[in-house]
């Protein structure tokens, strides 16, 4: 571990104070280390990837998600330091920074592998492939009319339903949008994919969980309005003229560094299950 990248969410550390603090701690604790700093990975290249052993993601969950989509195909582990609001995916809070770097220098950590999704769409002869760590969402625009979907699993028809959209999620994403839509919490290291409708018209349509080796084929049957494909709640594009979306496990995994002492269930209780910050405020 002699080459460390730091990806900064520049909106969270505009004056680079925290970035400099991290860099100083790394230099103090790891001999002969080389550090390269990226602003939202804007200038990150394949050549950079060859020279980096780990990437520190400095921001919130969104920064970790965008970092994963860029670096995981190069087999680079990610260490998330939370500067954001929730920080559920992060390995450490800012207050734990010094202890985190010291443990990192002593190799007191594990690497947790999590599946990612590969999403393929076709426009005529043009084929595009995208990746996501949390989920792929297909949803309607602002009009009130809902969409009709057919779902196939490995080219075998599963069901047809009408809803505002559909969420195809990894176990990592099971605590994100999928959970808000009524999906289950899934242990993040399992190799599974969940399919959750958003506000379905039928009460009988619920989340289905399948093996990650299966391919999900989402067919848009009747399109009366703009339809959008969104990756990890960040990258979005209109796909109204595309009627099939193919989603399966990506050929690589996201490697997340977990510092010794990390407790997934403690973080789950604190930041997801027992979280009450939305309810706090002035009495009316």
Backbone bond lengths (Angstrom), bond angles and torsions (degrees), N, CA, C in turn:
res aa  C-N    CA-C-N  psi(-1)  N-CA   C-N-CA  omega(-1)  CA-C   N-CA-C  phi
1 X - - - 1.465 - - 1.538 109.26 -
2 X 1.313 115.08 73.04 1.460 120.32 -177.88 1.522 112.83 -108.24
3 X 1.314 116.45 -10.41 1.463 119.97 -178.32 1.526 109.23 -127.45
4 X 1.309 116.07 113.50 1.459 121.57 -175.52 1.522 110.19 -120.64
5 X 1.333 115.44 129.35 1.453 120.68 173.70 1.522 109.33 -98.99
6 X 1.325 116.29 147.86 1.465 121.68 174.70 1.522 107.56 -124.41
7 X 1.323 116.07 115.71 1.458 120.52 176.85 1.521 108.98 -99.30
8 X 1.334 116.20 118.33 1.456 121.47 -175.27 1.520 110.45 -102.55
9 X 1.309 115.61 133.10 1.455 120.42 163.35 1.528 105.10 -80.86
10 X 1.317 116.35 102.34 1.470 120.26 -169.75 1.521 112.51 -63.24
11 X 1.325 117.88 -21.24 1.463 119.66 178.06 1.527 111.47 -73.60
12 X 1.343 117.19 -18.39 1.463 121.58 -179.06 1.531 112.65 -94.99
13 X 1.331 116.56 -16.99 1.474 120.32 -177.62 1.526 109.15 -144.96
14 X 1.328 115.48 64.28 1.460 120.87 -172.17 1.529 113.47 -62.96
15 X 1.331 116.98 -35.77 1.465 119.27 -177.85 1.528 113.12 -95.01
16 X 1.352 116.49 6.45 1.470 123.21 177.36 1.538 113.69 64.37
17 X 1.318 118.64 16.38 1.465 120.79 -179.14 1.531 111.35 -61.11
18 X 1.338 116.14 -47.93 1.466 120.34 -178.07 1.521 110.53 -70.09
19 X 1.325 116.44 -37.41 1.461 120.22 179.09 1.522 110.88 -61.64
20 X 1.321 116.80 -43.89 1.471 120.44 178.80 1.530 110.60 -64.70
21 X 1.337 116.19 -37.53 1.466 119.95 179.31 1.517 110.80 -63.24
22 X 1.322 116.23 -43.30 1.464 120.57 178.90 1.521 110.72 -65.09
23 X 1.322 116.10 -45.59 1.469 120.54 179.98 1.530 110.68 -59.43
24 X 1.320 116.95 -42.24 1.472 120.61 179.54 1.527 111.06 -64.23
25 X 1.334 116.51 -41.76 1.465 120.29 179.12 1.528 111.29 -64.20
26 X 1.312 116.13 -38.71 1.471 120.05 179.29 1.519 110.20 -64.95
27 X 1.322 116.79 -46.91 1.467 121.25 -179.22 1.526 110.81 -63.01
28 X 1.328 117.62 -37.44 1.463 121.93 -179.36 1.528 112.33 -67.72
29 X 1.312 116.91 -29.82 1.466 120.17 -171.24 1.522 115.38 -109.79
30 X 1.327 117.85 -14.26 1.464 120.44 -179.20 1.530 109.22 -125.08
31 X 1.303 116.02 118.79 1.454 120.47 -176.21 1.533 111.92 -72.69
32 X 1.314 114.97 142.86 1.474 122.87 174.44 1.530 113.17 56.02
33 X 1.307 116.16 30.44 1.461 119.74 -178.59 1.527 110.73 -81.53
34 X 1.327 115.01 148.55 1.464 121.38 174.47 1.519 108.01 -117.97
35 X 1.336 115.28 134.73 1.459 120.94 -176.04 1.525 109.60 -121.21
36 X 1.335 116.06 135.60 1.453 120.65 173.38 1.518 108.36 -127.52
37 X 1.332 115.95 130.53 1.456 121.82 -175.30 1.527 110.27 -105.12
38 X 1.341 115.52 135.17 1.461 121.65 179.38 1.527 109.63 -122.59
39 X 1.313 116.71 139.36 1.454 121.82 174.23 1.524 108.66 -94.31
40 X 1.345 116.09 102.05 1.468 121.52 -178.17 1.530 112.01 53.30
41 X 1.315 116.69 30.60 1.472 123.93 177.96 1.535 112.81 54.86
42 X 1.322 116.77 28.87 1.466 119.64 -176.32 1.521 112.29 -63.10
43 X 1.316 116.73 -38.09 1.464 120.00 -176.64 1.526 112.00 -108.62
44 X 1.325 116.95 21.02 1.460 121.23 -179.40 1.527 109.68 -73.40
45 X 1.325 116.51 129.23 1.467 121.36 -177.60 1.526 110.74 -124.76
46 X 1.312 115.46 171.53 1.461 121.00 176.85 1.518 110.66 -63.66
47 X 1.317 117.35 -33.34 1.467 120.76 177.00 1.519 110.71 -66.78
48 X 1.337 117.10 -38.21 1.470 120.27 175.32 1.525 110.28 -61.27
49 X 1.330 116.13 -41.61 1.457 121.28 -177.75 1.524 111.86 -59.27
50 X 1.308 117.09 -36.49 1.464 121.68 -178.95 1.528 111.90 -66.79
51 X 1.333 116.31 -20.88 1.466 120.30 -173.74 1.524 113.13 -106.11
52 X 1.324 118.16 7.13 1.464 120.62 -175.04 1.525 110.31 -117.28
53 X 1.339 115.76 130.13 1.463 121.67 179.20 1.517 111.87 -88.38
54 X 1.340 116.91 -41.25 1.461 121.20 174.71 1.522 108.41 -141.42
55 X 1.345 114.71 157.50 1.460 120.12 176.90 1.525 108.36 -120.54
56 X 1.327 116.12 123.20 1.455 120.89 174.38 1.523 108.28 -89.11
57 X 1.327 115.81 124.60 1.467 121.55 178.27 1.519 108.14 -98.51
58 X 1.314 115.74 117.41 1.462 121.64 -174.05 1.528 108.97 -110.96
59 X 1.337 115.74 99.76 1.458 120.77 -177.28 1.511 109.23 166.88
60 X 1.337 116.30 -139.37 1.454 120.68 177.56 1.510 111.66 -111.92
61 X 1.333 116.30 -160.49 1.457 120.87 179.26 1.522 111.65 -61.69
62 X 1.329 116.40 -37.48 1.459 120.15 179.38 1.511 112.22 -60.63
63 X 1.325 116.71 -37.00 1.466 121.14 178.95 1.517 110.55 -68.04
64 X 1.332 117.26 -39.19 1.463 120.64 177.24 1.526 110.41 -64.31
65 X 1.324 116.93 -42.09 1.465 120.78 -179.89 1.527 111.58 -62.94
66 X 1.320 116.84 -46.40 1.474 119.67 179.99 1.526 110.97 -68.18
67 X 1.332 116.81 -34.83 1.464 120.95 176.30 1.529 110.23 -63.63
68 X 1.321 116.04 -43.91 1.476 120.59 -179.53 1.520 111.35 -60.03
69 X 1.321 117.43 -43.20 1.464 120.17 -178.11 1.525 111.83 -65.02
70 X 1.324 116.91 -25.13 1.463 120.24 -178.80 1.530 114.02 -91.57
71 X 1.336 117.79 -38.09 1.469 119.01 -168.53 1.523 115.11 -107.33
72 X 1.337 118.42 -19.04 1.469 119.04 -172.06 1.520 113.51 -66.81
73 X 1.324 117.23 -27.76 1.469 118.74 178.16 1.524 111.79 -67.62
74 X 1.338 116.88 -13.16 1.470 121.42 177.21 1.532 111.63 -98.94
75 X 1.345 116.36 8.60 1.466 121.12 176.43 1.527 112.42 67.16
76 X 1.317 117.21 31.00 1.468 121.92 -179.05 1.526 109.50 -96.08
77 X 1.330 119.26 121.03 1.468 121.45 176.82 1.532 110.55 -69.09
78 X 1.345 115.44 150.84 1.460 121.81 -177.91 1.525 110.02 -116.78
79 X 1.330 115.80 132.59 1.459 122.09 172.09 1.522 107.86 -111.50
80 X 1.327 117.03 113.79 1.462 120.84 -177.55 1.519 112.25 -93.30
81 X 1.333 116.43 125.09 1.465 122.40 173.15 1.525 106.97 -110.73
82 X 1.319 117.06 120.06 1.463 120.54 -171.81 1.524 113.22 -81.78
83 X 1.323 115.34 120.65 1.462 121.86 170.00 1.523 110.25 -117.37
84 X 1.336 115.58 4.46 1.451 120.31 -173.12 1.516 113.16 -97.50
85 X 1.350 114.27 -158.09 1.457 121.09 -173.85 1.532 111.86 -83.66
86 X 1.332 116.38 -50.11 1.463 120.28 -176.35 1.526 112.36 -99.97
87 X 1.324 116.32 -60.51 1.463 120.35 176.91 1.506 114.24 68.99
88 X 1.337 117.58 35.05 1.462 120.35 -178.18 1.525 112.26 -66.53
89 X 1.329 117.14 -33.08 1.461 120.67 -177.33 1.531 112.88 -83.90
90 X 1.312 116.88 -14.04 1.458 120.40 -174.71 1.521 112.03 -69.48
91 X 1.332 115.27 155.83 1.465 120.69 177.43 1.518 111.93 -90.11
92 X 1.340 116.56 -20.25 1.461 119.76 -177.48 1.522 110.54 -156.67
93 X 1.329 114.73 152.94 1.461 121.49 173.10 1.524 108.95 -88.47
94 X 1.319 116.02 165.11 1.463 119.97 179.76 1.524 111.48 -59.57
95 X 1.334 116.95 -34.96 1.465 121.12 179.89 1.527 112.11 -66.21
96 X 1.328 117.07 -19.49 1.467 121.76 -179.18 1.524 111.82 -100.40
97 X 1.318 116.69 10.87 1.461 121.70 -171.06 1.529 113.36 -57.53
98 X 1.322 117.65 -50.35 1.471 120.20 -176.35 1.523 110.98 -61.96
99 X 1.318 116.55 -47.21 1.461 120.80 179.55 1.528 110.47 -61.20
100 X 1.325 115.98 -38.33 1.462 121.29 -179.86 1.529 111.70 -62.70
101 X 1.332 116.86 -46.95 1.465 120.97 -178.99 1.528 110.89 -66.52
102 X 1.326 117.01 -38.56 1.466 120.16 178.58 1.532 110.48 -63.25
103 X 1.321 117.21 -44.87 1.468 120.55 178.64 1.529 110.70 -65.90
104 X 1.320 116.11 -36.46 1.462 120.10 176.95 1.523 110.19 -61.36
105 X 1.326 116.80 -42.92 1.470 121.40 -179.36 1.518 112.34 -65.88
106 X 1.338 116.70 -26.58 1.467 121.57 179.94 1.530 112.54 -95.13
107 X 1.330 115.84 8.25 1.475 121.86 -178.48 1.522 112.17 60.04
108 X 1.324 116.47 31.32 1.461 121.12 177.48 1.530 108.78 -91.38
109 X 1.310 115.02 68.60 1.458 120.50 -179.21 1.531 109.49 -157.60
110 X 1.307 115.16 165.61 1.458 122.46 173.86 1.522 108.70 -125.15
111 X 1.322 115.98 159.19 1.458 120.20 175.98 1.517 108.50 -109.92
112 X 1.317 114.70 120.52 1.464 122.55 -177.74 1.525 108.89 -98.81
113 X 1.313 116.95 126.99 1.461 120.66 -178.86 1.525 110.80 -99.63
114 X 1.322 115.43 131.04 1.458 121.13 -179.88 1.529 109.95 -129.42
115 X 1.324 115.16 139.78 1.457 118.14 -178.94 1.527 110.50 -70.28
116 X 1.326 114.95 152.24 1.457 122.38 172.04 1.523 108.50 -120.49
117 X 1.319 116.49 164.00 1.448 121.73 179.70 1.519 111.40 -102.83
118 X 1.315 115.05 143.55 1.458 121.94 171.44 1.525 107.39 -110.62
119 X 1.310 116.12 126.97 1.462 122.04 -178.22 1.525 108.86 -117.31
120 X 1.335 116.46 125.66 1.471 120.93 -178.22 1.523 110.06 -119.26
121 X 1.323 115.45 131.09 1.458 120.91 174.28 1.528 108.56 -129.75
122 X 1.334 114.89 154.30 1.460 119.73 -179.72 1.520 110.10 -127.40
123 X 1.331 114.63 133.51 1.459 121.13 170.47 1.518 106.84 -120.42
124 X 1.322 115.65 105.48 1.471 120.30 -175.30 1.527 108.96 56.61
125 X 1.330 117.12 -117.83 1.468 120.70 179.31 1.527 112.39 -93.01
126 X 1.319 116.10 -4.63 1.462 120.93 -176.65 1.528 110.11 -90.03
127 X 1.323 116.43 120.67 1.460 122.10 179.72 1.525 109.86 -112.96
128 X 1.323 116.06 131.36 1.460 120.50 178.96 1.521 110.13 -123.74
129 X 1.326 115.08 142.66 1.456 121.47 -179.81 1.529 108.98 -123.14
130 X 1.330 115.43 134.37 1.458 121.71 179.71 1.532 108.56 -127.57
131 X 1.334 115.07 162.14 1.456 120.22 179.95 1.527 110.60 -128.35
132 X 1.334 115.81 151.73 1.463 120.83 179.30 1.523 109.37 -147.46
133 X 1.321 115.84 144.53 1.464 121.10 176.05 1.528 110.83 -92.69
134 X 1.316 117.90 -38.96 1.465 121.55 -179.05 1.519 112.68 -89.44
135 X 1.344 116.16 -65.77 1.448 118.92 -173.66 1.516 113.06 -161.87
136 X 1.327 113.38 161.57 1.461 122.94 169.35 1.522 106.15 -113.12
137 X 1.334 116.66 126.56 1.460 121.49 -178.51 1.523 109.40 -118.34
138 X 1.326 116.02 132.25 1.459 122.08 172.10 1.523 105.71 -115.17
139 X 1.325 117.64 123.09 1.464 119.42 -173.04 1.519 111.39 -148.39
140 X 1.318 114.68 161.91 1.460 121.50 179.13 1.525 110.52 -78.54
141 X 1.328 115.05 170.19 1.456 120.47 176.77 1.514 111.14 -83.43
142 X 1.323 116.11 -142.08 1.469 119.80 -173.28 1.526 113.08 -88.82
143 X 1.325 118.97 -11.06 1.460 120.84 -179.85 1.521 110.82 -70.74
144 X 1.334 115.44 159.65 1.460 120.31 -174.28 1.524 113.27 -79.52
145 X 1.315 118.87 -18.56 1.464 120.66 -175.55 1.523 111.01 -69.13
146 X 1.322 116.09 134.17 1.464 120.01 -179.72 1.523 109.73 -87.41
147 X 1.327 115.43 170.18 1.457 121.81 -176.34 1.525 111.19 -107.09
148 X 1.324 115.82 154.07 1.461 120.99 175.88 1.524 109.31 -106.10
149 X 1.314 116.12 126.22 1.457 122.31 -177.59 1.524 110.64 -119.48
150 X 1.318 115.01 146.39 1.460 121.36 164.49 1.519 107.17 -117.72
151 X 1.317 116.24 139.61 1.459 121.23 -179.14 1.521 108.82 -116.74
152 X 1.320 115.58 127.69 1.452 121.76 172.12 1.527 108.75 -117.28
153 X 1.322 116.12 143.50 1.465 121.70 175.49 1.520 107.10 -120.67
154 X 1.316 115.62 115.95 1.472 121.32 -174.89 1.530 110.93 54.16
155 X 1.334 114.89 44.67 1.478 122.72 178.08 1.525 113.86 66.77
156 X 1.334 117.69 10.92 1.462 120.93 175.67 1.522 108.84 -106.32
157 X 1.321 116.17 127.64 1.458 120.64 -176.39 1.525 111.30 -62.36
158 X 1.356 115.05 129.81 1.461 120.24 178.08 1.531 110.67 -103.14
159 X 1.349 116.85 -60.07 1.451 118.74 -178.12 1.522 110.58 -163.70
160 X 1.328 115.02 167.94 1.462 122.60 174.70 1.525 107.32 -128.83
161 X 1.328 117.27 137.69 1.458 119.67 179.18 1.528 110.18 -155.88
162 X 1.322 114.74 166.90 1.462 121.19 176.94 1.524 108.38 -114.91
163 X 1.333 116.07 134.50 1.461 120.36 -178.48 1.524 109.64 -162.77
164 X 1.342 115.58 175.42 1.465 120.64 176.49 1.528 111.45 -72.77
165 X 1.323 116.44 -21.47 1.455 119.99 -178.94 1.505 111.30 174.76
166 X 1.322 114.85 -171.52 1.463 120.84 -179.91 1.522 109.14 -145.62
167 X 1.325 115.90 141.20 1.464 122.38 179.60 1.518 108.47 -115.91
168 X 1.311 116.79 121.24 1.463 121.76 172.49 1.527 105.99 -107.06
169 X 1.324 115.53 115.42 1.470 120.14 -166.93 1.522 113.12 -125.04
170 X 1.330 114.54 151.39 1.459 122.08 168.65 1.528 108.57 -85.79
171 X 1.345 118.65 168.69 1.465 119.61 172.51 1.536 112.44 -58.72
172 X 1.338 117.35 -33.88 1.462 119.98 176.21 1.524 110.31 -60.26
173 X 1.331 116.65 -41.63 1.456 121.17 -179.29 1.515 114.13 -80.52
174 X 1.333 118.07 -1.98 1.472 120.26 -177.62 1.525 111.77 -66.12
175 X 1.335 117.70 -20.20 1.471 120.66 178.61 1.525 111.60 -98.35
176 X 1.325 116.91 11.22 1.461 121.06 -179.76 1.530 110.36 -108.92
177 X 1.320 118.00 -125.86 1.461 122.46 -176.45 1.528 111.89 -58.67
178 X 1.322 116.81 -39.06 1.460 121.16 -179.61 1.521 111.37 -58.30
179 X 1.322 117.29 -41.17 1.468 121.36 179.16 1.525 110.27 -64.24
180 X 1.329 117.01 -41.54 1.465 120.98 178.77 1.518 111.96 -63.42
181 X 1.337 116.43 -28.29 1.467 121.46 -179.52 1.524 112.26 -89.60
182 X 1.331 117.40 6.99 1.458 120.84 177.04 1.505 115.52 99.15
183 X 1.323 117.76 6.52 1.454 121.13 179.14 1.521 112.10 -76.15
184 X 1.347 117.95 164.67 1.466 121.88 -177.97 1.533 112.22 -83.29
185 X 1.315 116.13 157.78 1.462 121.42 169.47 1.525 107.50 -81.06
186 X 1.335 116.33 126.68 1.461 121.96 -177.94 1.522 108.81 -118.90
187 X 1.307 117.22 133.80 1.462 121.14 178.46 1.524 109.74 -53.17
188 X 1.329 118.46 127.23 1.462 121.93 -165.49 1.520 117.16 -66.48
189 X 1.330 118.97 -17.52 1.463 119.90 -178.24 1.523 112.93 -95.54
190 X 1.335 117.82 1.71 1.463 120.42 177.91 1.530 110.48 -75.30
191 X 1.303 116.19 152.35 1.463 121.36 179.65 1.532 109.30 -97.73
192 X 1.324 115.50 76.97 1.453 122.85 -176.19 1.526 110.44 -135.38
193 X 1.321 115.98 159.78 1.462 122.83 173.82 1.524 107.44 -130.75
194 X 1.332 116.89 135.18 1.461 120.67 177.35 1.523 110.10 -111.58
195 X 1.340 114.87 146.46 1.464 122.16 179.80 1.526 106.96 -121.41
196 X 1.329 116.55 112.18 1.463 121.24 -174.54 1.517 111.23 -123.62
197 X 1.334 118.62 123.00 1.466 120.44 176.15 1.528 110.79 -75.42
198 X 1.322 116.79 150.69 1.464 122.03 176.60 1.528 107.98 -102.35
199 X 1.325 117.21 114.28 1.465 123.07 179.50 1.529 111.95 49.51
200 X 1.332 118.12 61.74 1.470 120.09 -179.47 1.530 111.87 -69.51
201 X 1.320 115.66 149.65 1.465 120.93 178.49 1.520 110.90 -70.33
202 X 1.325 117.23 -32.99 1.457 122.24 -179.57 1.521 111.06 -95.43
203 X 1.339 116.28 133.68 1.466 120.67 178.46 1.523 112.00 -71.18
204 X 1.337 117.26 -15.85 1.458 120.74 -177.59 1.512 114.36 -83.52
205 X 1.323 117.50 -5.25 1.467 120.77 -178.48 1.521 108.74 -94.63
206 X 1.304 116.95 117.77 1.458 122.22 -178.69 1.531 109.71 -132.08
207 X 1.319 115.31 178.73 1.465 120.43 179.76 1.522 111.34 -62.05
208 X 1.339 114.76 137.57 1.460 120.33 172.56 1.527 107.50 -116.87
209 X 1.328 117.26 136.45 1.463 122.53 178.92 1.520 108.58 -113.09
210 X 1.338 115.85 128.14 1.460 120.83 -176.98 1.525 110.16 -128.32
211 X 1.304 116.16 168.00 1.461 122.15 176.41 1.527 109.45 -67.85
212 X 1.313 116.96 143.05 1.462 120.52 -178.31 1.529 112.84 -67.23
213 X 1.326 116.90 -13.06 1.466 119.67 177.41 1.528 111.77 -76.29
214 X 1.333 116.55 -14.96 1.463 120.66 178.81 1.522 111.15 -77.96
215 X 1.326 115.60 151.53 1.466 120.45 174.03 1.525 109.02 -106.36
216 X 1.329 116.10 132.81 1.457 122.55 178.46 1.522 108.92 -98.63
217 X 1.326 115.64 127.39 1.459 121.46 177.29 1.526 107.66 -114.15
218 X 1.340 116.26 111.49 1.459 121.65 178.93 1.526 108.21 -96.76
219 X 1.332 116.01 120.92 1.464 121.72 -178.73 1.531 108.61 -109.53
220 X 1.332 116.39 123.68 1.462 121.85 176.34 1.526 107.55 -89.89
221 X 1.321 116.45 110.75 1.461 120.56 -172.78 1.528 113.32 -83.09
222 X 1.314 116.81 -47.17 1.460 120.85 -177.85 1.519 109.19 -130.80
223 X 1.314 116.44 114.78 1.456 121.27 -176.30 1.530 108.78 -115.20
224 X 1.339 116.27 112.22 1.459 121.43 -178.92 1.530 112.05 -111.58
225 X 1.299 117.11 -0.50 1.460 121.32 -172.94 1.530 108.69 -156.46
226 X 1.340 118.16 172.32 1.466 120.15 178.36 1.526 112.03 -59.76
227 X 1.339 115.32 138.57 1.458 122.42 177.16 1.524 107.65 -120.62
228 X 1.330 116.15 140.65 1.464 119.71 -174.79 1.519 111.46 -124.25
229 X 1.315 114.67 142.53 1.460 123.26 172.67 1.520 106.99 -107.05
230 X 1.338 116.67 125.12 1.461 120.71 -177.76 1.521 109.75 -127.71
231 X 1.330 116.12 132.92 1.457 122.98 -179.49 1.520 109.93 -107.83
232 X 1.317 116.27 120.15 1.470 121.62 177.34 1.518 113.20 55.42
233 X 1.324 117.49 26.66 1.455 120.60 179.64 1.511 114.29 69.36
234 X 1.352 117.05 12.25 1.463 120.35 -173.80 1.525 112.89 -121.98
235 X 1.309 117.17 -61.78 1.465 121.60 -178.79 1.524 108.97 -86.10
236 X 1.329 115.89 121.45 1.462 119.69 -176.98 1.515 110.52 -133.20
237 X 1.334 116.11 144.16 1.452 121.06 176.48 1.519 110.44 -152.04
238 X 1.330 114.88 152.20 1.451 119.69 179.78 1.526 109.94 -79.34
239 X 1.335 116.13 136.15 1.477 121.15 -178.71 1.524 110.59 -131.37
240 X 1.321 117.34 33.08 1.459 121.14 -173.68 1.524 113.21 -60.05
241 X 1.323 117.75 -28.68 1.470 120.34 -179.17 1.522 112.82 -94.62
242 X 1.337 116.14 11.61 1.468 121.49 177.77 1.527 107.96 -113.09
243 X 1.310 117.27 128.10 1.457 120.33 -174.18 1.525 113.79 -107.63
244 X 1.323 117.71 -5.32 1.463 120.16 177.79 1.527 110.29 -135.95
245 X 1.315 114.99 134.48 1.467 121.63 176.51 1.527 107.02 -127.12
246 X 1.318 116.54 127.38 1.465 121.90 -177.82 1.531 109.24 -107.46
247 X 1.327 116.11 124.99 1.466 120.98 -176.12 1.526 109.24 -129.47
248 X 1.324 115.89 130.76 1.462 120.93 177.75 1.529 109.13 -152.64
249 X 1.322 115.89 177.31 1.463 120.64 178.40 1.520 109.90 -65.01
250 X 1.329 116.37 136.28 1.465 121.56 177.97 1.533 110.02 -69.01
251 X 1.335 117.67 156.74 1.471 120.83 -178.97 1.527 113.68 -75.57
252 X 1.309 117.41 3.45 1.475 122.03 177.68 1.520 107.75 -139.91
253 X 1.329 116.20 164.45 1.460 121.02 -179.82 1.523 110.79 -116.64
254 X 1.308 114.72 156.99 1.462 120.15 173.63 1.523 107.95 -84.09
255 X 1.319 115.61 126.75 1.460 120.73 179.26 1.526 108.77 -104.85
256 X 1.333 114.82 115.57 1.465 121.02 -178.06 1.518 109.69 -109.69
257 X 1.309 116.50 128.75 1.467 121.57 179.55 1.527 109.06 -80.04
258 X 1.317 116.15 125.42 1.453 122.35 176.84 1.524 109.15 -113.81
259 X 1.328 116.10 113.15 1.457 121.94 -179.97 1.538 109.92 -67.88
260 X 1.317 116.36 143.58 1.461 121.91 -179.74 1.523 110.44 -51.27
261 X 1.318 116.04 129.84 1.459 121.03 -178.40 1.516 113.07 103.48
262 X 1.343 116.99 -8.47 1.463 120.59 178.60 1.527 109.64 -65.86
263 X 1.319 116.70 134.86 1.466 122.72 -178.05 1.522 108.40 -127.73
264 X 1.342 116.39 103.96 1.464 120.83 -176.92 1.522 112.20 -58.14
265 X 1.329 116.92 -43.78 1.462 119.88 -175.17 1.526 111.67 -70.97
266 X 1.312 117.13 -30.14 1.469 120.34 175.04 1.527 109.60 -66.12
267 X 1.329 116.39 -44.78 1.465 120.77 178.70 1.523 110.15 -65.35
268 X 1.340 117.26 -39.25 1.462 121.53 179.05 1.525 110.65 -61.46
269 X 1.327 116.54 -45.11 1.473 120.04 178.63 1.519 111.34 -63.48
270 X 1.313 115.92 -44.27 1.458 121.21 -173.44 1.521 112.59 -71.84
271 X 1.324 116.08 -43.51 1.467 119.01 -169.62 1.527 115.13 -103.04
272 X 1.325 117.07 -15.24 1.458 119.62 -179.34 1.526 111.70 -119.42
273 X 1.323 117.61 -60.21 1.460 121.16 -171.98 1.528 112.28 -69.90
274 X 1.337 116.83 -46.10 1.466 120.05 -173.90 1.524 113.12 -103.94
275 X 1.306 116.47 16.38 1.461 119.69 -175.75 1.529 110.50 -72.34
276 X 1.339 116.97 128.15 1.468 120.38 -176.07 1.519 112.49 -127.40
277 X 1.313 118.09 9.88 1.457 120.35 -173.90 1.525 112.19 -61.66
278 X 1.363 116.62 -30.68 1.469 119.10 -179.73 1.527 111.43 -65.79
279 X 1.351 117.20 -22.97 1.458 121.27 -176.44 1.512 112.72 -90.39
280 X 1.324 116.83 -8.63 1.462 119.96 -176.98 1.521 109.86 -80.93
281 X 1.311 115.96 148.74 1.459 119.56 178.37 1.515 110.15 159.13
282 X 1.319 114.68 -177.65 1.467 119.34 -179.50 1.517 111.06 -73.84
283 X 1.305 115.51 145.68 1.455 119.30 176.07 1.522 110.05 -71.65
284 X 1.313 115.75 143.15 1.469 120.73 -178.95 1.534 110.02 -91.01
